[in-house]
Every structure is written in C-alpha cells, then in structure tokens.
Amino acid sequence: MNKRVLIVDDSGYMRSKIQEVLTNEGFEVAGTAPNGETAIDMALELKPDFITLDNILPDMTGLDVLKTIKEQGLESVVIIISAVGQQSTINEGLELGASEYITKPFSEEHLIRSIRKVLD
C-alpha cells in the first residue's frame, strides 16, 4: 500500500518540490496546504499516513498545528521541515509528537532517509 502524505508549507515552490521528491519515491500525495487552518482541516479529513509540516505558516506555527491535530487524536506521523533550527524549537516539536525535525535547506536524500526511518 502506498503511504499517503499531506504536505504543509506556505511556499508554493517548497510544496511542489517536496511533492516531486515524494512522488518520485512512490508516495501518494493526498493533499497540500499553504497555511495552518487548511492543514488541520485536511489532516483530520484525509488522515494521511504522514505529514510534512513547515513551522513558519502565515496564520499559526507548525507547532500549533501539530498540537491541535494530536489533541484531535490524529495518529499521522509528523515530520517538521523548517528554516527555524533553534534547539528549543526542535525539542518542543519532538515533545509535541513530531517524529523528525528537518531544517531547511535539506537534500532530497536526507528527506527520503528521514521519512523512511520514521515509517519503517
């Protein structure tokens, strides 16, 4: 079965780049979201296997999105991908339930390795 992913990033370029990488690896992109509110709605509706989540969104932080979907009982694996790489933010993301925290810029290989690691 193909793993289904929801890609959340305010950058259209980054959403399409991540989508391209994951599609080439055989993942099914269930949807993409440009902001936190859309991300929460789509995550709860689509129940993807995993979510790539930017931390800097126009309406809230990725950590707020993560907290909300976990409180709603969503069991999707969450991988935060963000330009914010402060250790305190990384720790908070992992404490809130993210499985992995990748800082931008990242290589395609690093992204795929990280996803495979948390899904296996």
C-alpha positions as CSV (number, residue, x, y, z in Angstrom):
1,M,0.0,0.0,0.0
2,N,1.3,3.5,-0.9
3,K,1.8,5.8,2.1
4,R,-0.3,8.9,1.8
5,V,1.2,12.3,2.7
6,L,-0.1,15.8,3.4
7,I,2.4,18.5,2.6
8,V,2.1,21.7,4.6
9,D,4.2,24.7,3.6
10,D,3.4,28.4,2.9
11,S,5.8,28.3,0.0
12,G,4.3,27.0,-3.3
13,Y,7.8,26.3,-4.5
14,M,8.6,24.2,-1.4
15,R,5.2,22.3,-1.6
16,S,5.8,21.4,-5.2
17,K,9.5,20.4,-4.6
18,I,8.6,18.1,-1.7
19,Q,5.7,16.7,-3.7
20,E,8.0,16.0,-6.6
21,V,10.6,14.2,-4.4
22,L,7.9,12.1,-2.6
23,T,6.0,11.2,-5.8
24,N,9.2,10.0,-7.3
25,E,9.8,7.8,-4.3
26,G,6.3,6.2,-4.7
27,F,4.4,8.1,-2.0
28,E,0.9,9.3,-2.7
29,V,0.3,13.0,-2.1
30,A,-3.1,13.1,-0.6
31,G,-3.1,16.9,-0.4
32,T,-1.1,20.1,0.1
33,A,-1.9,23.1,2.4
34,P,-0.5,26.6,2.4
35,N,-1.5,27.5,6.0
36,G,-2.2,26.0,9.4
37,E,-6.0,26.2,9.3
38,T,-6.2,24.4,6.0
39,A,-3.6,21.9,7.2
40,I,-5.7,21.0,10.3
41,D,-8.9,20.6,8.3
42,M,-7.2,18.5,5.6
43,A,-5.3,16.3,8.1
44,L,-8.4,15.5,10.1
45,E,-10.4,14.8,6.9
46,L,-7.7,12.8,4.9
47,K,-6.0,11.1,7.8
48,P,-2.7,10.8,5.9
49,D,0.0,8.3,6.9
50,F,2.4,11.2,7.4
51,I,2.5,14.9,7.2
52,T,5.4,17.2,6.3
53,L,4.9,20.4,8.3
54,D,6.6,23.7,7.9
55,N,6.9,25.6,11.2
56,I,6.5,29.1,9.8
57,L,3.0,29.5,8.4
58,P,1.0,32.7,7.8
59,D,-1.7,32.1,10.4
60,M,0.0,30.0,13.1
61,T,3.1,28.0,13.7
62,G,3.6,24.4,12.7
63,L,3.9,23.5,16.3
64,D,0.4,24.9,16.9
65,V,-0.9,22.7,14.0
66,L,0.9,19.7,15.5
67,K,-0.5,20.3,18.9
68,T,-4.1,20.7,17.5
69,I,-4.0,17.5,15.4
70,K,-2.5,15.4,18.2
71,E,-5.2,16.7,20.6
72,Q,-7.8,15.6,18.0
73,G,-6.4,12.1,18.1
74,L,-4.8,12.1,14.7
75,E,-2.2,9.4,14.6
76,S,-0.3,10.5,11.4
77,V,3.5,10.6,11.6
78,V,4.6,14.2,11.5
79,I,7.9,15.4,10.1
80,I,8.6,19.1,10.7
81,I,10.6,20.8,7.9
82,S,11.6,24.3,8.8
83,A,14.2,27.0,8.4
84,V,13.8,27.5,12.2
85,G,16.5,25.3,13.6
86,Q,16.9,26.5,17.2
87,Q,17.3,23.6,19.5
88,S,14.5,24.8,21.8
89,T,12.1,24.8,18.8
90,I,13.3,21.4,17.7
91,N,12.9,20.0,21.2
92,E,9.4,21.4,21.5
93,G,8.4,19.9,18.2
94,L,9.6,16.5,19.2
95,E,7.9,16.8,22.6
96,L,4.6,17.6,20.9
97,G,4.8,14.4,18.9
98,A,6.8,15.1,15.8
99,S,8.8,12.1,14.7
100,E,11.6,14.0,13.0
101,Y,12.7,17.7,12.6
102,I,14.5,18.6,9.4
103,T,16.0,22.1,8.9
104,K,15.9,23.8,5.6
105,P,17.7,23.7,3.3
106,F,17.8,20.0,3.1
107,S,18.9,17.4,0.5
108,E,16.4,15.1,-1.2
109,E,18.4,12.2,0.2
110,H,18.1,13.5,3.7
111,L,14.3,14.0,3.3
112,I,13.8,10.5,2.0
113,R,16.1,8.9,4.6
114,S,14.2,10.6,7.4
115,I,10.8,9.7,6.1
116,R,11.8,6.0,5.6
117,K,13.3,5.9,9.1
118,V,10.1,7.1,10.8
119,L,7.8,5.0,8.6
120,D,9.6,1.7,9.0
